[in-house]
Amino acid sequence: MVRDGYYYATGLFFVAFLLWELTRISWIAAVPVVLAAFFLWFFRDPTRRIPAGEGELVSPADGTVTEADWIETPVGSRLRLSIFLSVFNVHVNRSPISGTVTHVNYKRGLFLNAMRADSNVLNEQNTVVIEDGEYAVQVKQIAGLLARRIVCWAKPGDTLKKGQRIGLIKFGSRVDVLLPPHANLRVKKGDKVKGGSTIIALLPRVAPDNLGVSSAGAMPVVPVA
C-alpha cells in the first residue's frame, strides 16, 4: 500500500464519523466510507516477481499497450511503447532496467485524455532516464484527464534495480518508455502488462556502436511528438 492511500482514507473515515454524529443518517455517512475503501484499493502496491534474465526489460507500469511503434527523435530512431493506465490499474511505476538515473525532468502541462496521441507532448509529465552502462532507457510519466499529480521518487545519481519502484501517477494516466533501436519487443498493441513483471523487450548485452547511449554517456531527455 502506498502511504497516500492511508492519508486519503483516514481523512474520509473522519468525515464519515462527523457526518454520522451530525445527521445519524447511515447512507450519508456511508458515502465517505465507500470513498475511503476505494482509495485504499487504488493505492495498492502488490509485490511483483521481477524477471532476472539478462537483457530483459520489464514494463514500467500496469495497463494496456496503446502504441508500440518506431518514432524519429533528435537522437535517431527509437522504439516507443505507450501504456495506458485506467483508474482500475495499479498506478505505481517501476524501473524497466537496473542502472543509474541520469536525468529527471518535470514539465508542467495540460490534463488531456491520456489516450490522445498528443498527450505525451501537451500534458503534464515527468521524464526519467536510466542508463546501465550500455543502454539508456527513457520512462515518461504522463498525467491524464483525471490524474492531477505525478510523484517521482527517483533522483539523478540514484542507482536502481530492475523493477524497483520509481514513482506514482494518481488516477488515470499514461506511461511511455523509449527504447534503444535494437531492442527486440516482446509485446504489441492491445497487450495487458504488469509493472515490474511483464517482459516488454530484450536487449543484447553488447550494444552495436553503443547505440542508445549518448556521447556524454547518457541518453538525453528526448522531446518527441
Phi and psi restraints in degrees (value plus and minus 20) as a CYANA .aco file:
   2 VAL   PHI     -92.8   -52.8
   2 VAL   PSI     117.2   157.2
   3 ARG   PHI     -80.2   -40.2
   3 ARG   PSI     -44.3    -4.3
   4 ASP   PHI     -76.0   -36.0
   4 ASP   PSI     -54.8   -14.8
   5 GLY   PHI     -81.0   -41.0
   5 GLY   PSI     -59.1   -19.1
   6 TYR   PHI     -86.0   -46.0
   6 TYR   PSI     -58.5   -18.5
   7 TYR   PHI     -82.6   -42.6
   7 TYR   PSI     -70.2   -30.2
   8 TYR   PHI     -81.8   -41.8
   8 TYR   PSI     -66.9   -26.9
   9 ALA   PHI     -84.7   -44.7
   9 ALA   PSI     -61.5   -21.5
  10 THR   PHI     -81.0   -41.0
  10 THR   PSI     -64.6   -24.6
  11 GLY   PHI     -82.0   -42.0
  11 GLY   PSI     -61.1   -21.1
  12 LEU   PHI     -91.0   -51.0
  12 LEU   PSI     -55.9   -15.9
  13 PHE   PHI     -84.9   -44.9
  13 PHE   PSI     -55.9   -15.9
  14 PHE   PHI     -86.4   -46.4
  14 PHE   PSI     -61.6   -21.6
  15 VAL   PHI     -81.2   -41.2
  15 VAL   PSI     -62.1   -22.1
  16 ALA   PHI     -80.4   -40.4
  16 ALA   PSI     -61.6   -21.6
  17 PHE   PHI     -82.5   -42.5
  17 PHE   PSI     -64.5   -24.5
  18 LEU   PHI     -83.6   -43.6
  18 LEU   PSI     -62.4   -22.4
  19 LEU   PHI     -83.0   -43.0
  19 LEU   PSI     -58.9   -18.9
  20 TRP   PHI     -87.1   -47.1
  20 TRP   PSI     -61.2   -21.2
  21 GLU   PHI     -85.3   -45.3
  21 GLU   PSI     -54.8   -14.8
  22 LEU   PHI    -103.6   -63.6
  22 LEU   PSI     -54.9   -14.9
  23 THR   PHI    -133.3   -93.3
  23 THR   PSI     -49.4    -9.4
  24 ARG   PHI      37.6    77.6
  24 ARG   PSI       6.2    46.2
  25 ILE   PHI    -127.7   -87.7
  25 ILE   PSI      94.7   134.7
  26 SER   PHI     -83.7   -43.7
  26 SER   PSI     -60.1   -20.1
  27 TRP   PHI     -88.8   -48.8
  27 TRP   PSI     -50.9   -10.9
  28 ILE   PHI     -88.0   -48.0
  28 ILE   PSI     -65.0   -25.0
  29 ALA   PHI     -88.0   -48.0
  29 ALA   PSI     -44.3    -4.3
  30 ALA   PHI     -93.2   -53.2
  30 ALA   PSI     -45.2    -5.2
  31 VAL   PHI     -78.9   -38.9
  31 VAL   PSI     -74.0   -34.0
  32 PRO   PHI     -85.5   -45.5
  32 PRO   PSI     -45.9    -5.9
  33 VAL   PHI     -85.4   -45.4
  33 VAL   PSI     -64.0   -24.0
  34 VAL   PHI     -82.4   -42.4
  34 VAL   PSI     -62.6   -22.6
  35 LEU   PHI     -83.5   -43.5
  35 LEU   PSI     -60.0   -20.0
  36 ALA   PHI     -81.1   -41.1
  36 ALA   PSI     -63.0   -23.0
  37 ALA   PHI     -83.1   -43.1
  37 ALA   PSI     -58.5   -18.5
  38 PHE   PHI     -81.9   -41.9
  38 PHE   PSI     -65.3   -25.3
  39 PHE   PHI     -85.3   -45.3
  39 PHE   PSI     -58.1   -18.1
  40 LEU   PHI     -82.7   -42.7
  40 LEU   PSI     -57.8   -17.8
  41 TRP   PHI     -93.0   -53.0
  41 TRP   PSI     -63.1   -23.1
  42 PHE   PHI     -82.1   -42.1
  42 PHE   PSI     -60.4   -20.4
  43 PHE   PHI    -108.2   -68.2
  43 PHE   PSI       2.5    42.5
  44 ARG   PHI     -83.4   -43.4
  44 ARG   PSI     130.5   170.5
  45 ASP   PHI    -159.4  -119.4
  45 ASP   PSI      56.8    96.8
  46 PRO   PHI     -88.0   -48.0
  46 PRO   PSI     129.7   169.7
  47 THR   PHI     -92.3   -52.3
  47 THR   PSI     116.7   156.7
  48 ARG   PHI    -141.0  -101.0
  48 ARG   PSI     124.9   164.9
  49 ARG   PHI    -105.2   -65.2
  49 ARG   PSI      94.8   134.8
  50 ILE   PHI    -107.6   -67.6
  50 ILE   PSI     102.8   142.8
  51 PRO   PHI     -77.7   -37.7
  51 PRO   PSI     116.1   156.1
  52 ALA   PHI    -122.6   -82.6
  52 ALA   PSI     -19.0    21.0
  53 GLY   PHI     -84.1   -44.1
  53 GLY   PSI     122.6   162.6
  54 GLU   PHI     -88.5   -48.5
  54 GLU   PSI     113.6   153.6
  55 GLY   PHI      60.7   100.7
  55 GLY   PSI     -17.4    22.6
  56 GLU   PHI    -107.1   -67.1
  56 GLU   PSI     103.3   143.3
  57 LEU   PHI    -118.0   -78.0
  57 LEU   PSI     115.0   155.0
  58 VAL   PHI    -124.7   -84.7
  58 VAL   PSI     138.5   178.5
  59 SER   PHI     -84.1   -44.1
  59 SER   PSI     118.5   158.5
  60 PRO   PHI    -100.9   -60.9
  60 PRO   PSI     -27.4    12.6
  61 ALA   PHI    -176.9  -136.9
  61 ALA   PSI     140.2   180.2
  62 ASP   PHI    -103.8   -63.8
  62 ASP   PSI     127.2   167.2
  63 GLY   PHI     128.6   168.6
  63 GLY   PSI    -176.7  -136.7
  64 THR   PHI    -137.2   -97.2
  64 THR   PSI     112.5   152.5
  65 VAL   PHI     -91.3   -51.3
  65 VAL   PSI      99.7   139.7
  66 THR   PHI    -126.0   -86.0
  66 THR   PSI     -38.3     1.7
  67 GLU   PHI    -165.1  -125.1
  67 GLU   PSI     121.7   161.7
  68 ALA   PHI    -170.8  -130.8
  68 ALA   PSI      59.0    99.0
  69 ASP   PHI    -158.7  -118.7
  69 ASP   PSI     142.1   182.1
  70 TRP   PHI     -97.8   -57.8
  70 TRP   PSI     120.4   160.4
  71 ILE   PHI    -153.9  -113.9
  71 ILE   PSI     138.5   178.5
  72 GLU   PHI    -120.3   -80.3
  72 GLU   PSI     112.0   152.0
  73 THR   PHI    -146.0  -106.0
  73 THR   PSI     149.3   189.3
  74 PRO   PHI     -79.2   -39.2
  74 PRO   PSI     -37.6     2.4
  75 VAL   PHI    -130.0   -90.0
  75 VAL   PSI      -3.1    36.9
  76 GLY   PHI      93.0   133.0
  76 GLY   PSI    -195.0  -155.0
  77 SER   PHI     -91.2   -51.2
  77 SER   PSI     119.8   159.8
  78 ARG   PHI    -160.1  -120.1
  78 ARG   PSI     136.2   176.2
  79 LEU   PHI    -113.8   -73.8
  79 LEU   PSI     104.6   144.6
  80 ARG   PHI    -132.7   -92.7
  80 ARG   PSI     109.0   149.0
  81 LEU   PHI    -135.4   -95.4
  81 LEU   PSI     102.2   142.2
  82 SER   PHI    -129.4   -89.4
  82 SER   PSI     113.2   153.2
  83 ILE   PHI    -143.2  -103.2
  83 ILE   PSI     102.8   142.8
  84 PHE   PHI    -113.9   -73.9
  84 PHE   PSI     109.6   149.6
  85 LEU   PHI    -127.2   -87.2
  85 LEU   PSI      95.8   135.8
  86 SER   PHI    -101.6   -61.6
  86 SER   PSI     152.9   192.9
  87 VAL   PHI     -85.1   -45.1
  87 VAL   PSI     -34.9     5.1
  88 PHE   PHI    -110.3   -70.3
  88 PHE   PSI     -28.6    11.4
  89 ASN   PHI    -106.1   -66.1
  89 ASN   PSI     136.4   176.4
  90 VAL   PHI     -84.0   -44.0
  90 VAL   PSI     114.9   154.9
  91 HIS   PHI    -128.9   -88.9
  91 HIS   PSI      -9.1    30.9
  92 VAL   PHI     -97.5   -57.5
  92 VAL   PSI     113.2   153.2
  93 ASN   PHI    -122.7   -82.7
  93 ASN   PSI     128.8   168.8
  94 ARG   PHI    -151.3  -111.3
  94 ARG   PSI     138.8   178.8
  95 SER   PHI     -97.6   -57.6
  95 SER   PSI     110.1   150.1
  96 PRO   PHI     -89.9   -49.9
  96 PRO   PSI     -45.9    -5.9
  97 ILE   PHI    -156.9  -116.9
  97 ILE   PSI     146.4   186.4
  98 SER   PHI    -105.9   -65.9
  98 SER   PSI     119.4   159.4
  99 GLY   PHI     147.7   187.7
  99 GLY   PSI    -185.3  -145.3
 100 THR   PHI    -130.5   -90.5
 100 THR   PSI     115.7   155.7
 101 VAL   PHI     -94.9   -54.9
 101 VAL   PSI     101.3   141.3
 102 THR   PHI    -125.7   -85.7
 102 THR   PSI     -45.7    -5.7
 103 HIS   PHI    -162.5  -122.5
 103 HIS   PSI     121.5   161.5
 104 VAL   PHI    -156.0  -116.0
 104 VAL   PSI     100.0   140.0
 105 ASN   PHI    -153.4  -113.4
 105 ASN   PSI      93.1   133.1
 106 TYR   PHI    -116.4   -76.4
 106 TYR   PSI     118.2   158.2
 107 LYS   PHI    -154.7  -114.7
 107 LYS   PSI     105.1   145.1
 108 ARG   PHI     -90.8   -50.8
 108 ARG   PSI     134.5   174.5
 109 GLY   PHI    -193.4  -153.4
 109 GLY   PSI    -179.6  -139.6
 110 LEU   PHI    -107.4   -67.4
 110 LEU   PSI    -199.8  -159.8
 111 PHE   PHI    -147.8  -107.8
 111 PHE   PSI      37.6    77.6
 112 LEU   PHI     -96.6   -56.6
 112 LEU   PSI     145.8   185.8
 113 ASN   PHI     -76.6   -36.6
 113 ASN   PSI     106.5   146.5
 114 ALA   PHI     -85.6   -45.6
 114 ALA   PSI     -33.2     6.8
 115 MET   PHI     -96.9   -56.9
 115 MET   PSI     -36.7     3.3
 116 ARG   PHI     -87.7   -47.7
 116 ARG   PSI     121.7   161.7
 117 ALA   PHI     -83.8   -43.8
 117 ALA   PSI     -51.3   -11.3
 118 ASP   PHI    -111.9   -71.9
 118 ASP   PSI     -14.1    25.9
 119 SER   PHI     -86.3   -46.3
 119 SER   PSI     -46.4    -6.4
 120 ASN   PHI     -91.7   -51.7
 120 ASN   PSI     -32.8     7.2
 121 VAL   PHI    -125.0   -85.0
 121 VAL   PSI     -62.4   -22.4
 122 LEU   PHI    -109.0   -69.0
 122 LEU   PSI     -48.2    -8.2
 123 ASN   PHI    -100.1   -60.1
 123 ASN   PSI     140.7   180.7
 124 GLU   PHI     -79.3   -39.3
 124 GLU   PSI     118.3   158.3
 125 GLN   PHI    -177.6  -137.6
 125 GLN   PSI     141.9   181.9
 126 ASN   PHI    -157.7  -117.7
 126 ASN   PSI     109.3   149.3
 127 THR   PHI    -132.2   -92.2
 127 THR   PSI     111.9   151.9
 128 VAL   PHI    -142.3  -102.3
 128 VAL   PSI     106.8   146.8
 129 VAL   PHI    -129.2   -89.2
 129 VAL   PSI     108.1   148.1
 130 ILE   PHI    -141.9  -101.9
 130 ILE   PSI     109.2   149.2
 131 GLU   PHI    -140.9  -100.9
 131 GLU   PSI     117.4   157.4
 132 ASP   PHI    -129.5   -89.5
 132 ASP   PSI      -8.7    31.3
 133 GLY   PHI      83.7   123.7
 133 GLY   PSI     -51.8   -11.8
 134 GLU   PHI    -132.1   -92.1
 134 GLU   PSI     -55.9   -15.9
 135 TYR   PHI    -149.0  -109.0
 135 TYR   PSI     140.5   180.5
 136 ALA   PHI    -149.2  -109.2
 136 ALA   PSI     116.0   156.0
 137 VAL   PHI    -144.5  -104.5
 137 VAL   PSI     114.9   154.9
 138 GLN   PHI    -128.1   -88.1
 138 GLN   PSI     105.9   145.9
 139 VAL   PHI    -133.3   -93.3
 139 VAL   PSI     107.4   147.4
 140 LYS   PHI    -138.8   -98.8
 140 LYS   PSI      97.7   137.7
 141 GLN   PHI    -107.9   -67.9
 141 GLN   PSI     103.0   143.0
 142 ILE   PHI    -141.7  -101.7
 142 ILE   PSI     106.0   146.0
 143 ALA   PHI     -89.0   -49.0
 143 ALA   PSI     135.3   175.3
 144 GLY   PHI    -140.2  -100.2
 144 GLY   PSI    -180.8  -140.8
 145 LEU   PHI     -83.8   -43.8
 145 LEU   PSI     -59.4   -19.4
 146 LEU   PHI    -117.4   -77.4
 146 LEU   PSI     -46.0    -6.0
 147 ALA   PHI     -88.5   -48.5
 147 ALA   PSI     106.4   146.4
 148 ARG   PHI    -143.1  -103.1
 148 ARG   PSI     -15.0    25.0
 149 ARG   PHI    -175.5  -135.5
 149 ARG   PSI     111.6   151.6
 150 ILE   PHI    -127.4   -87.4
 150 ILE   PSI     109.5   149.5
 151 VAL   PHI    -133.4   -93.4
 151 VAL   PSI     109.4   149.4
 152 CYS   PHI    -148.9  -108.9
 152 CYS   PSI     102.8   142.8
 153 TRP   PHI    -113.5   -73.5
 153 TRP   PSI     -35.6     4.4
 154 ALA   PHI     -99.0   -59.0
 154 ALA   PSI     123.9   163.9
 155 LYS   PHI    -151.0  -111.0
 155 LYS   PSI     132.6   172.6
 156 PRO   PHI     -74.5   -34.5
 156 PRO   PSI     113.4   153.4
 157 GLY   PHI      77.0   117.0
 157 GLY   PSI     -35.3     4.7
 158 ASP   PHI     -87.0   -47.0
 158 ASP   PSI     122.2   162.2
 159 THR   PHI    -121.2   -81.2
 159 THR   PSI     102.7   142.7
 160 LEU   PHI    -131.7   -91.7
 160 LEU   PSI     132.3   172.3
 161 LYS   PHI    -120.4   -80.4
 161 LYS   PSI     130.9   170.9
 162 LYS   PHI     -76.2   -36.2
 162 LYS   PSI     110.5   150.5
 163 GLY   PHI      65.9   105.9
 163 GLY   PSI     -22.9    17.1
 164 GLN   PHI     -89.2   -49.2
 164 GLN   PSI     123.5   163.5
 165 ARG   PHI     -87.9   -47.9
 165 ARG   PSI     111.3   151.3
 166 ILE   PHI    -140.7  -100.7
 166 ILE   PSI     -32.0     8.0
 167 GLY   PHI     153.1   193.1
 167 GLY   PSI    -187.2  -147.2
 168 LEU   PHI    -176.7  -136.7
 168 LEU   PSI     120.5   160.5
 169 ILE   PHI    -138.1   -98.1
 169 ILE   PSI     105.8   145.8
 170 LYS   PHI    -103.5   -63.5
 170 LYS   PSI      95.9   135.9
 171 PHE   PHI      56.6    96.6
 171 PHE   PSI    -189.9  -149.9
 172 GLY   PHI     -72.3   -32.3
 172 GLY   PSI     118.9   158.9
 173 SER   PHI    -187.8  -147.8
 173 SER   PSI    -187.4  -147.4
 174 ARG   PHI    -167.3  -127.3
 174 ARG   PSI     125.2   165.2
 175 VAL   PHI    -147.8  -107.8
 175 VAL   PSI     106.7   146.7
 176 ASP   PHI    -126.1   -86.1
 176 ASP   PSI     123.2   163.2
 177 VAL   PHI    -147.2  -107.2
 177 VAL   PSI     108.7   148.7
 178 LEU   PHI    -124.7   -84.7
 178 LEU   PSI     100.4   140.4
 179 LEU   PHI    -129.6   -89.6
 179 LEU   PSI     134.6   174.6
 180 PRO   PHI     -77.8   -37.8
 180 PRO   PSI     134.8   174.8
 181 PRO   PHI     -85.6   -45.6
 181 PRO   PSI     -40.3    -0.3
 182 HIS   PHI    -119.0   -79.0
 182 HIS   PSI      -6.9    33.1
 183 ALA   PHI     -87.9   -47.9
 183 ALA   PSI     121.4   161.4
 184 ASN   PHI    -123.5   -83.5
 184 ASN   PSI      82.9   122.9
 185 LEU   PHI     -83.4   -43.4
 185 LEU   PSI     122.5   162.5
 186 ARG   PHI    -137.7   -97.7
 186 ARG   PSI     -15.6    24.4
 187 VAL   PHI    -152.2  -112.2
 187 VAL   PSI     146.7   186.7
 188 LYS   PHI    -160.5  -120.5
 188 LYS   PSI     151.6   191.6
 189 LYS   PHI     -77.1   -37.1
 189 LYS   PSI     113.1   153.1
 190 GLY   PHI      77.4   117.4
 190 GLY   PSI     -34.7     5.3
 191 ASP   PHI     -91.5   -51.5
 191 ASP   PSI     127.5   167.5
 192 LYS   PHI    -113.2   -73.2
 192 LYS   PSI     114.5   154.5
 193 VAL   PHI    -148.7  -108.7
 193 VAL   PSI     138.0   178.0
 194 LYS   PHI    -143.8  -103.8
 194 LYS   PSI     111.5   151.5
 195 GLY   PHI     -81.0   -41.0
 195 GLY   PSI     109.6   149.6
 196 GLY   PHI      64.8   104.8
 196 GLY   PSI     -33.6     6.4
 197 SER   PHI    -144.0  -104.0
 197 SER   PSI     -51.3   -11.3
 198 THR   PHI    -101.0   -61.0
 198 THR   PSI     107.2   147.2
 199 ILE   PHI     -99.6   -59.6
 199 ILE   PSI      98.6   138.6
 200 ILE   PHI    -118.7   -78.7
 200 ILE   PSI     -40.6    -0.6
 201 ALA   PHI    -184.7  -144.7
 201 ALA   PSI     140.4   180.4
 202 LEU   PHI    -138.5   -98.5
 202 LEU   PSI     121.4   161.4
 203 LEU   PHI    -143.9  -103.9
 203 LEU   PSI     111.4   151.4
 204 PRO   PHI     -84.0   -44.0
 204 PRO   PSI     128.1   168.1
 205 ARG   PHI     -98.8   -58.8
 205 ARG   PSI     -30.2     9.8
 206 VAL   PHI    -136.9   -96.9
 206 VAL   PSI      92.6   132.6
 207 ALA   PHI    -100.1   -60.1
 207 ALA   PSI      99.3   139.3
 208 PRO   PHI     -77.9   -37.9
 208 PRO   PSI     100.7   140.7
 209 ASP   PHI      36.1    76.1
 209 ASP   PSI       2.6    42.6
 210 ASN   PHI      39.3    79.3
 210 ASN   PSI      13.0    53.0
 211 LEU   PHI     -80.8   -40.8
 211 LEU   PSI     124.1   164.1
 212 GLY   PHI      76.2   116.2
 212 GLY   PSI     -32.0     8.0
 213 VAL   PHI    -141.2  -101.2
 213 VAL   PSI     111.4   151.4
 214 SER   PHI     -92.5   -52.5
 214 SER   PSI     148.3   188.3
 215 SER   PHI     -83.5   -43.5
 215 SER   PSI     -41.7    -1.7
 216 ALA   PHI    -105.0   -65.0
 216 ALA   PSI     -20.7    19.3
 217 GLY   PHI      78.5   118.5
 217 GLY   PSI     -20.3    19.7
 218 ALA   PHI    -170.4  -130.4
 218 ALA   PSI     124.8   164.8
 219 MET   PHI     -91.7   -51.7
 219 MET   PSI     105.6   145.6
 220 PRO   PHI     -90.5   -50.5
 220 PRO   PSI     144.2   184.2
 221 VAL   PHI     -86.2   -46.2
 221 VAL   PSI     101.8   141.8
 222 VAL   PHI    -125.1   -85.1
 222 VAL   PSI      91.9   131.9
 223 PRO   PHI     -97.7   -57.7
 223 PRO   PSI     100.2   140.2
 224 VAL   PHI    -151.4  -111.4
 224 VAL   PSI     131.5   171.5
